[in-house]
């Protein structure tokens, strides 16, 4: 195949930036780290890196996410591509941003320390390099839209959870209170949760029953044309 068509065209760096979102049973957090190189060394940044030879963009994002979290096969989706000419102060870099959802408790503290990374509340973001704040805002907007029609929020929870914990998660996603009765009516009507005999008694003597998400039931609902809706 002739490569004459490509000759003389400019070449740019291609990078990935990863917005790793977690939930601490109260609020949503994003993983940030102190940049270890110039330009803007020491500033707050998302986890990221360049796409390597022989690697697709999504493979690069998955590599970065696994490296910074120590967790394989995270739920991950592309946000969009950011390509403003002056977005990176070092070189012309085009970046594909990916957001991922993780149960914060599954990430080892030593892994975070190795990257000088910390969890920061999305409501208390520090000043970030380049367009990283916009990437986070775009990710949260996508999460809010998708969480209403897909059960992706369960990726932010441990395997077993209580209904109050589940409601608090969705209130954190939407940044708004939800009516308890309506929320439980909707979630129970889909019949995608399995109630366990075990209770969480950390906040009251009566306690709250634990539940698990039943993916097989959800897949069956999808097959029947019934949509997830919260």
Secondary structure, 3 states (H helix, E strand, C coil): CCCHHHCCCCCCEEEEEEEEEEECCCCEEEEEEECCCCCCCCCEECEEEECCCCCCHHHHHHHHHHHHHCCCCCEEEEEEEECCCCCCCCCCEEEEEEEEECCHHHCCHHHHHHCCEEEEEHHHCCCECCCHHHHHHHHHHHHHHHHCCCHHHHHHCCCCEEHHHHHHHHHHHHCCCCCHHHHHHHHHHCCCEEEEEEEECCCCCCCEEEEEECHHHHHHHHHCCCCCCC
